[in-house]
Amino acid sequence: MNEDETSVGIGRPPTNTKQAGTKLLWIGIWLAFMSAPVKDLADGNHTPWATALGTLGLLVFVGSYLVLVFRHTSKALDPFRVRAALAFLGALAVLLSLTFGTPWLVLFVYVSVSVGATLPMRTARWLIPVVTLVLVAIGLTGDHPREIITALVFPALLGGFAMSGVRQMIRTTIQLREARATVAQLAANEERLRLARDLHDLLGHSLSLITLKSELAGRMLPANPEQAAAQVADIEQVSRQALVDVRSAVTGYRRPTLPGELAGARTALAAAGITADIPAEAPEELPEKAEEVLAWALREAVTNVVRHSGAGRCTVTLAPRQTLDGRVLELTVADNGRGASGTTRGNGLTGMAERLATVDGTLTTRATDSRSGKGFTTVLSVPLESGLGSGE
C-alpha cells in the first residue's frame, strides 16, 4: 500500500477511496468516547422502546457528526448548512442527555469539537464555552455525579479549541500553498518580460538597420545595381549577426542547470503532495555538458514520479563515486510508489539513456524495495573530469 494512496496532504481533499477511508478513520477514532452511551443502552437500563429510540438517536448523532466534520474538512460547506448542522447536533445532544441521563453528556464534547472544526475562530471562541456551559447546566439539573460533569468540562473546552487551532493551521497551509503558486507564476512572468526586453535590445537596432538598408537597396536597384548589391550584402551580414545574438541569448534560457532542476523538483514534488528529500546544492565543478544532461534526466525522472508512481516519498541524492573506469557523479531518484509495471523502458527512460550516452554516462533502474518489488529507483551517472568531485 503506497503512502500517497492512503495519506492526504494538509488542506487537500481526498482524491480516492483509500484516502477518504483513512481520513474517515482518523475522524472516527475519537468515537471511542461514545462507549458511555453505548454501554448505557447495552446494560438494559431503559425500556425496549426507549432503547430503540436511544439507539436511533445515537446513530443519527454520530452520522451527522461524521458527515459534518468529514465534508467540511474536505471541502468547505455553505455557512448556513454548517450552522444548521451544528444546531441540529446541539439540539439532539440536549434531548438525548435530558432523556437518558449522565452517560449521554459526552455528546456535548463532540458538539464542541464540531464547532471548533467548522466555524471561524471569532465565532468558535465564544460558542465553545457556551456549549460547555450547556453541558454543565444540564448536568446540574439532574441527579448527576459532579465528578463526571467536571471530567467532561475540560475535554469539551480543550477539544473544541484544539480543533480551532487545527482548522487555522489548515487554512494557513492552504494560503501558503496558494501564495507559493502565485510567486512561481510571478517569477515566470518576470522571466518572460526579461526575455522580451533582451530580445528587444538585441533585435531592435538590427531590424531597424535591415529595414533602412532594404529601402535604400530598393531605391538603388534600377539605376545602381552594384551599390544595391553592396547594401544587400550589408543586410545579410547584419541579419546573420542578429541570428547569432538571438541564439546566444535563447541558449541561456533553454539550457537547464542542475541547481535549477533540483529546486524545480522540490517544488513539483511538494505541489503533488509528495514528501521530498532533495539536496540543497549541486557540485560546482561539473562539466557544462554533463550538468545539462543530468539536469534534463532529473527533470524527466521527477516528472515520472509525479505522474506515474503514486508515491508518497521521493529521495534524490547526488554523490561522487570511484569506479573502475574513473570517478563518476551519481544521481539517484528513488520513490516508494507502486514500482515498474513492466520490463520495457518507456520513452522517458529511453530518452534519458540516449542523453547520457552522449557524455559516456549510464542509466540503471531497480525496485526501491527489492523484497516486495515496490518503489522505483533511477540511478544516473556521468564521468567527472580529473580532480572533480573531491567533496566526497
URKA-V599660 format. One record per residue. RES is the residue in three letters. PHI is phi as a letter, one per 30 degrees, with the letter a starting at -180 (999 if undefined). BURIAL is 1 if it has 16 or more other C-alpha atoms within 10 Angstrom, else 0. Layout:
# URKA-V599660
RES PHI BURIAL
RES PHI BURIAL
This chain:
# URKA-V599660
MET 999 0
ASN d 1
GLU d 1
ASP d 1
GLU d 1
THR c 1
SER c 1
VAL c 1
GLY d 1
ILE d 1
GLY i 1
ARG c 0
PRO d 1
PRO d 1
THR c 0
ASN b 0
THR d 0
LYS d 1
GLN d 1
ALA d 1
GLY d 0
THR d 1
LYS d 1
LEU d 1
LEU d 0
TRP d 0
ILE d 0
GLY d 0
ILE d 0
TRP d 0
LEU d 0
ALA e 0
PHE d 0
MET d 1
SER d 0
ALA d 1
PRO d 1
VAL d 0
LYS d 0
ASP d 1
LEU d 1
ALA d 0
ASP d 0
GLY i 0
ASN d 0
HIS b 0
THR d 0
PRO e 0
TRP d 0
ALA d 0
THR d 1
ALA d 0
LEU d 0
GLY d 1
THR d 1
LEU d 0
GLY d 1
LEU d 1
LEU d 0
VAL d 0
PHE d 1
VAL d 1
GLY d 0
SER d 1
TYR d 1
LEU d 1
VAL d 0
LEU d 1
VAL d 1
PHE d 1
ARG d 0
HIS d 1
THR d 1
SER d 1
LYS a 0
ALA e 0
LEU d 0
ASP d 0
PRO e 0
PHE d 0
ARG d 0
VAL d 1
ARG d 0
ALA d 0
ALA d 1
LEU d 1
ALA d 0
PHE d 1
LEU d 1
GLY d 1
ALA d 0
LEU d 1
ALA d 1
VAL d 1
LEU d 0
LEU d 1
SER d 1
LEU d 1
THR d 0
PHE c 1
GLY j 1
THR e 1
PRO e 1
TRP d 1
LEU d 1
VAL d 1
LEU d 1
PHE d 1
VAL d 1
TYR d 1
VAL d 1
SER d 1
VAL d 1
SER d 1
VAL d 1
GLY d 1
ALA d 1
THR c 1
LEU c 1
PRO d 0
MET e 1
ARG d 0
THR d 0
ALA d 1
ARG d 1
TRP c 0
LEU d 1
ILE d 1
PRO d 1
VAL d 0
VAL d 1
THR d 1
LEU d 1
VAL d 0
LEU e 1
VAL d 1
ALA d 0
ILE d 1
GLY d 1
LEU d 0
THR d 0
GLY c 0
ASP c 0
HIS c 0
PRO e 0
ARG d 0
GLU d 0
ILE d 0
ILE d 1
THR d 0
ALA d 0
LEU d 1
VAL d 1
PHE d 0
PRO e 1
ALA d 1
LEU d 1
LEU d 1
GLY d 1
GLY d 1
PHE d 1
ALA d 1
MET d 1
SER d 1
GLY d 0
VAL d 0
ARG d 1
GLN d 1
MET d 0
ILE d 1
ARG d 0
THR d 0
THR d 1
ILE d 0
GLN d 0
LEU d 0
ARG d 0
GLU d 0
ALA d 0
ARG d 0
ALA d 0
THR d 0
VAL d 0
ALA d 0
GLN d 0
LEU d 0
ALA d 0
ALA d 0
ASN d 0
GLU d 0
GLU d 0
ARG d 0
LEU d 0
ARG d 0
LEU d 0
ALA d 0
ARG d 0
ASP d 0
LEU d 1
HIS d 0
ASP d 0
LEU d 1
LEU c 1
GLY e 0
HIS d 0
SER d 1
LEU d 1
SER d 0
LEU d 1
ILE d 1
THR d 0
LEU d 0
LYS d 1
SER d 1
GLU d 0
LEU d 0
ALA d 1
GLY d 0
ARG d 0
MET d 1
LEU e 0
PRO d 0
ALA c 0
ASN b 0
PRO d 0
GLU d 0
GLN d 0
ALA d 1
ALA d 0
ALA d 0
GLN d 1
VAL d 1
ALA d 0
ASP d 1
ILE e 1
GLU d 0
GLN d 0
VAL d 1
SER d 1
ARG d 0
GLN d 0
ALA d 1
LEU d 0
VAL d 0
ASP d 0
VAL d 0
ARG d 0
SER d 0
ALA d 0
VAL d 0
THR e 0
GLY d 0
TYR d 0
ARG d 0
ARG d 0
PRO d 1
THR c 1
LEU d 1
PRO e 1
GLY d 0
GLU d 1
LEU d 1
ALA d 0
GLY d 0
ALA d 1
ARG d 1
THR d 1
ALA d 1
LEU d 1
ALA d 1
ALA d 0
ALA d 1
GLY i 1
ILE c 1
THR d 1
ALA c 1
ASP b 0
ILE b 1
PRO d 0
ALA d 0
GLU b 0
ALA b 1
PRO e 1
GLU d 0
GLU c 0
LEU d 1
PRO e 0
GLU e 0
LYS d 0
ALA d 1
GLU d 1
GLU d 1
VAL d 1
LEU d 1
ALA d 1
TRP d 1
ALA d 1
LEU d 1
ARG d 1
GLU d 1
ALA d 1
VAL d 1
THR d 1
ASN d 0
VAL d 1
VAL d 1
ARG d 0
HIS b 0
SER d 1
GLY i 1
ALA d 1
GLY c 1
ARG b 1
CYS b 1
THR c 0
VAL c 1
THR b 0
LEU b 1
ALA a 0
PRO d 1
ARG b 1
GLN c 0
THR b 0
LEU d 0
ASP c 0
GLY k 0
ARG d 1
VAL b 1
LEU c 1
GLU c 1
LEU c 1
THR c 1
VAL b 1
ALA b 1
ASP b 1
ASN c 1
GLY d 1
ARG d 1
GLY i 1
ALA d 1
SER d 0
GLY a 0
THR c 0
THR d 0
ARG d 0
GLY d 0
ASN d 0
GLY d 0
LEU d 1
THR d 0
GLY d 0
MET d 1
ALA d 1
GLU d 0
ARG d 1
LEU d 1
ALA d 0
THR d 0
VAL c 1
ASP i 0
GLY c 1
THR b 1
LEU b 1
THR b 0
THR b 1
ARG a 1
ALA d 1
THR d 1
ASP c 0
SER d 0
ARG d 0
SER c 0
GLY i 0
LYS d 1
GLY i 1
PHE b 1
THR b 1
THR c 1
VAL c 1
LEU c 1
SER b 1
VAL b 1
PRO d 1
LEU c 1
GLU d 0
SER e 0
GLY j 0
LEU d 1
GLY i 1
SER d 0
GLY d 0
GLU d 0
